[in-house]
Amino acid sequence: MRHTAYFALQLCRELFSKKYFESIRKFFLMQTSSYRLPVISYKGFTLIESLVFLFIFAIVSMVFLQTYAVGTRLIIESKNRLGATALANQKMEIVRSIDYTTIGTKHWNGTAWVYGIPAGDILENETINVNTVHYSVDTDVRYVDDAFDGKSGDSPNDTIPNDYKRVKISVSWGAQGADQTVILTSDVAPDGLETAGSGGVLSINILDMPGAGVSDATVRIVNTSAGVDTTTQTDAAGNITLPGAAVGDQEYALTISKNDYYGAVTYPPYPTSSFNPVDIHASVVANALNPDVVRIDRAADIEIDTKDPFGTAVSNINFSITGGRVIGNVPNTNPVQPVYDFTQDTSTDVSGQKTFANQSFGTYTVAVSGSGYTFYKISPESSLVNGLDVSPGEDFVGQVILLDNALGSVFVKVTNAADGSAIEGAAAHLTNAIAGYDTTQTTDKFGFAYFPTALPGLVAGTYTLEVSKSGFQTDNGTFSVGSALVTRTIQLAL
């Protein structure tokens, strides 16, 4: 304690004026009365000034410690980077020293070895510990179809597209982000002249719905019969080109994913699949370019709110929802019946809400089950009365409007007597002279109108409904309304 106090006083003597120093000296004398400091003939001191000094001293110490910690961390990261670079160089030297035909990747899937394109003896992924640091080493090997001698699919066609191999080794540590990864790339050419390899060129194109390439999409490629199981990423144009792929007829299963996107998978053809798939497993024909296109797009959250026509939440409503990405169609149907990859039976919560996260774009249909309410429509309106349209990357909130069966009310449906189609813009005029009720509603795109327009419900009694629309004959009718929902279907004749 005494030595610490004396050291602090010496530091203060350099930082402050004589007046401040004398004040601090007296303060420490009070704290360490048995310790004699050199007599200094400075005058003046306050307790507040002493506390200010201690505060400044604490800040200086904290800055020093933070600087020391940052410097230490930078030194450790620099050491880790040097280790990763050395490991990548060592791995690349091993690749260059082995036979060209064995330069390819493989990994153990738990039961057997599976291979990349091209196949080989190099481990696709491995973990190496160096001085307590865990390095993840990923190796990717690709055939390169160099434009120097033409490319496969061009005119004239390059019949030997596997010109050489490009090896990419990534060594990462820590959080394995871009700042903690070292990448080394090298091209390895065969001895002597290039020779024709077996197989063909598999070209995979991942596009969004407007047709633009989706970069950095992860694609897993599996061909069980050829022992292929490899995962890679699309380039800036959304393409993956793999020369040297083994020949196979609709045997390459693709699984596509990307953050914030709704992914896709391919399916075997009908009848192996129970439907006619949109995206069928890819094929490879020998000595040819084999393009395959799969479309994905950004995902969206879908919120369903069950409410009455007056905006009040209706809780705990059972419903089913189907739609989104179309993966195929039902065989031998006319008109064609689509098959969707999303369907779920569920219910809203006590707040009348249900959210489906990260869903596909497309059209969904909702069917309400259970008693007590009648389905009316969905807002915003879709092309279908029970449908909702979800755009890529745009979260959707749909209000499923339900009519209370126990409320005195009238649900009007107006259709064309000739073909049964809905009549939009018809005037539905509901009156009750005794109750003083006189209200006109215009039918929506589905030919619907609902009374009343606000709570409470309609007073029990006899009501007259007049429905008119330019070009159609006017319809009049009288009916009774009690304490329950009344549904009236009106067919207007030309």
N, C-alpha and C positions, 0 to 999 in steps of 0.2 A: 504493500500500500504506500509506504513512504517513498520508495524508489519511483513508483508510478506517478505520485504527486509531484515529485521533483522534476521528472521528465516533462510532465505537462506544463509546469511553470517555465521551464526553459524554452519550450515551444511557444508558449504565450509571449514570452519576452521578445521573440523574433517577430511575432505577428501583430502585436498591439503596441500602443504608445506607453510611455513610462507610467502615466496615470493609471491605465488599465492594468498594467503588470503589477503595480503595487497593490491594487485592489484584490487581484486574484491571489497574490502572495499571502495577504492577510487572511483570506478565506481558507486557504489550505493550512495556515498555521493554526487556525481554530480547529480544524479537523485532525491535525497531527501535532498536538501540542508538545509531545515528547521528542519531536524530531526538529533539530535546529537547522534552518536553512541559512544560507549566507545573508548577511544584513545588506539590504538594498535600500537606498535612501530615496525611494519613490513614494509619492503620496497620492491619496485618493482611491476610493473603492466603493462599489455598491454590489449587493447580492445579485441584482438583475444583470449587471455587466458580467459577472462570473457565470451566470447561467447562459448568457449569450455565447460566451467563449466555449462552454461545454457543448452547446448545440452545434456550433460551427465545427468543433473538433469531431463530433459524432458524424456530421455530414461528410467531412473529409475522409474519415475512416471507412464509411459506407461506400463512398465512391472508389476508394482504393480497393476494397474487397470485391466490388462488382467488376472493376477493371481486371483484377486478378482472375476472377472466375471466367470472364469472357476470354481472356488470353489463354487460360488453361483449356477451355473448350475448343478454341481455334487450333491449338497445338494438337489436341487429340484428334480432331477431324482431319487435320492435315496428315497426321500419322495414318489414320484409317484410309484416306484417299491413296496415299503412297502404297499401302498394303494391297488395296484393291487393284491399283494399276499393275503392280508386280504380279498379282494373281492372274489378271487378264492376259498379260504378256506370256506368262508361263503356260496358260491354257492354249493360247494361240500357237505357241511353239510346238506344243504337243500335236495340235491339229495339222500343222505343216509337216510334221515328221511321219505321219501315218500314210498308208496307201490311199490314193485319191478315191478309189471305189468305196472305201469304208468311211469317207467323210460324209456324215449324215447324223441324224439324231434318233434317240430312242429313250423310252422311260418305262418303268415298271408300273403297271396299273393295278397291282395287288395280286394278280394271278398269272400274268404273263408279260413278256416284253412287247410293247407296241412301238410303232416307228413313225417318224415324220416323213416329209417328202422333200429331199430324198432320204431314204433309210440309211442308217449307218451305225457306228459303234460309239458315238459321242453321247454322253448323258445330256438330255435336254435341260434338266434342272438338278442341281445338287447344292448342298450346304457344306461349306468348308470353314472350320474354326482355326483362326490364326491369332495367337496371343490373346485369348478370351474374346476376340471379336468374331461374330458370326457373319460370314459373307454368304450371300445367295448368288449362285453363278447360273445364269441362263444362257444357253447356246442355241442359236437359230442358224440353220443352214438352208440356203435356197439355190436352186439352179438359176442362172442368169441367161436370158435370151438377149444377147447383145445386138444392138442395131447395126454394128459394123458389117455383119454379113447378112443383114436382113432379119426379119422377125417372123415367127410363126403366124400364119394367117394373112401375111402381106402378099403382094404380088411382085416378083415371084416369091413363092412360099419357102421359108427356111425349114427344111426337113430335119435339121439337127438343131433344135432350139436350146438344148442344154449345153451351152457353150462353155461355161465354167461355173464354179460354185462360190457363192458369197457367204462368208462366215461372220456372224455378228455375236460377240460375247459381251454380256452385260453382267457386271459385278456390283452388287448393292449391299448396303449395310444399314443398321439403324432403322429408321422409318421407311427406307428404300424409296425416297422421293427423288426428284431430278437432281437435287443438290447432294444426294448421297448415293449416286450411281456413276460408275465408270463404264463407258462403252468403247469397245475396240472392234473395228471392222476390217476384214481382209478378203481379197479375192484369191482363190486357189484354182489354178489351171491344171488340166490333165497333162500327163507326159505325152509329148508328140502331138499329132494332129487330133482334133476332136473326132469322136466317133459317135455314131447314132446310139442313143440310149433307148431303152424299152419304154413303152407307155406313150402318153400324150401330154398335152399342156392343159391343165385345169385352170380356167380363169373365172374367178368369182367376183361379181360386181354387186356391192351393197348400195342401194339407192334409197333416197327418201321418196315420198309420194309425188312431189313435183318432178322428180327425175334427177336431182343432184346427187353426186356421190357422197357417201357418209364416211368421213375419215375416222381413223382410230377405232373402228368397230372391231370387237373381238369375235373371231370366227373359229369355232372348233370343228375340225374335219375328221370324220371317223369312217373308215372302210374296214369292217370287221374281217371280210374275206381276204383282204390284202395286208392285214395287220397294221393298218394306218390309224393313228390317233394323235393328231397334232393340233395345237392352238396357235393362231397368229393374228395379226391385225392388218386392217386395210390401210392403204396409203392415202395420200391427200385426195386422190380421185375416187376413193372408195373401192379400190381394186386389190385383189390378191392374185398373182400369177404364179403357178406352180408347174414348171416343166418337169418331166420325168415322173408324172403321176401314173400309177398302175392302171391298166385297162379295167374298166368296170361299167356295167350297164345299170344305171340308177342305184348305185351302191354307196355313193358318198353322202353320208348324212351330215348336214350342216346345222350348227346351232349358233345364232348370231345374237350378240348383246352389246350394249353400250350404256354408260351412265346417262340417266334421264331419258332414255329411249325405251320404247316397248319392243322387245326382241322378237325373234322368229326362229322357227325350226322347220326343217324339211321333213317330208313323210314319204314312205314307200308308196308306190302306185296302187290304185284299186285293182283287185279286191284284197290285197294284203292290208291296206287301210280300208276301213269301213265306209269311206267316202272318197270322192274324187278330189285329191289335194290340189291346191293352187301352187304350192311349192313342193315339187317332187325331188327326191334325192338326185344329186348330180351324177352325170355319166362322163366317162373318159373313153374316147376312141383313139386308137394308136395312131401316132404320127399326125395328129391334128390338133387344132386349137378348139377347146371345148368350153364355150362361155356359159355361165349360169348367172341369173339375176334374181336377187331377193330384195324386197322392199321393206324397210322399217321406217319409223318416224318417232318423233318425240312423244313421251307419255304424258298423261294428264290425270289429275284427281277428279273424281266424280262424286258430287254430293247430292243425295236425294233427300228432299224435305217433304213430308206429308202434311198437307194443310187443308183447311176447308176453304170455300170460296171467299171468305171474309178475312183470310190471312192468319187465322188461329191455328197453331200447331196441333196435329192429331198424332198422338203417341202410340207406339207399339203396334204398328201396322205390318202384317206379314205381306211380303211380296217376293216375286222372282224377277231377276234381271238377266237378259241374254243379249249378246251382241259384241261389238268391237271388231277385232280383226277377223276377216273372213279367211278361214283356212281351207275351204273346199265347198263342195256342194253334194247334195244327196243324189245318188245315181238314179237314172231312169225316172226323173220327175219333170213335169211340164205344167206350169212354169218351173224354172230352176229354183230349188230351195237351198239357200246358203247354209253352210255349217260354220258356226262361230267357235272360237276357242275360249269364250268366257260365258259361264252361266252359273247363277248362284241363287239359292233360296235363303232368304234372310228376313230381317225386320228392322224397322226404325226404332230408335231408343225412346226414352221418356220425353225427349225434346222434339220428337218427330224427325230425327235426322239419322242418316247412314252415309258413311263416306267409304269410297273404294279408291285406294291410293295406287298411283302408277299404272293406269289402265291404258288400253289402246284407243286410238282415234277410231271413229266410225259411228254407226247407228246402233242404238240399244233400244230394246223394247222392255216395258215394265208391265207386269200382270199382278194385280192386287188380289189377295185371297182373304177369306174370313168374312164374317157377317158384321152388320152395323153400319157399313158405308158402301156407297156405290162409286165406282171410278168415274170421274168426269173428264179430265184431260191433263196434259202436262204443260207447264209454262217454263221456258219459252216454247212456243209451238214448233213442232217438227213436221216432217212430211207425213208422219203417222200420228194418229191421235194418242197412242200410248208410247210414242217414240221420243228419243232425245238424240241430238246430233252433237258429237264431241269432235272438236278440231285438234290437230296435233299440237301438243304443248300448251293448250289453253284449258285451264281448270274450268269445270262445268258445274253449275248449280241448277238443278231442276226441281221445280215444285210440282209434286204429284197432288192434284186437287181432288179431294174426295167430298162426296155429298152425304150428309147425315141422313140416314133412312128414317130417323125418329123426329125430324124437323118438318113442320108443315111448309112444303116448298114444291116447285114445279120444275122439272127438267124437260126441256123441249128439244126435239130432234127434227130438223126439217130436211127432207130429201126430195129428189126429182122422181115423180111417179113413173117416168118413162124408163129410167135406167138405175134408179136407186142411189144416184150420186148425191153427195151433200150439197146443199144450196147455201152459199155464203151471202151475207148481206140482206137476208130476208128480215122484215120487220115483224117481230112477235109482240103483239099488244095484249096484255093481260089486265082484265078489269073485274072489279067487284063493287057494284054501286052501293050496296048496303054498308060494306066496310070502308068505302071511300078509297078503294085501291085502284090506281090507274097508272100503269107503267109499261113502257115500250122498250124492248131489248132488240139489238141487231145480232143476227146469228153470226158466229165466227166461221173460219174456214172449214170446220167440220159440220156446220149446220146446227150448232148448239146454242142454246140460250138458257139462262137459269134465273128463277125468281124465288125469293126476293133478292134485291141487290145489297141489302144490309139487314142485320138482325134487328128485331126479333123475326121469327118466321111468319108466314102468312096466317091471317085470322081464318079460322075454320068457316067454310061457307061455300057458296056456288060461284064459280068464276067462269068468265067468258074469254076464250083465246082466239084472237084473229091474227092470221099469218098471211102476209102479202109480200109479193116480189114482182117487180116489173117484168112482164113477159109471161107471167104465170097467173093462173086463176087464184083468187083469194079464198082462203079456207077459214071457216068459223066453226067453233065448237064450244059447248058448255059442259062443265064437269065439276065435281065436288072435291074440295081439299079439306083434309082433317089435320091430324097431328103426325102425318107421315109424308114421305117423299112421293110425289106423283110424277110418273114419266109419260109424256105425250109425244108420239111419233106422228108427224104431219107430212103427208105426201102431196106436193103441189103439182097439179096437172097444167100442161101447157095450154 
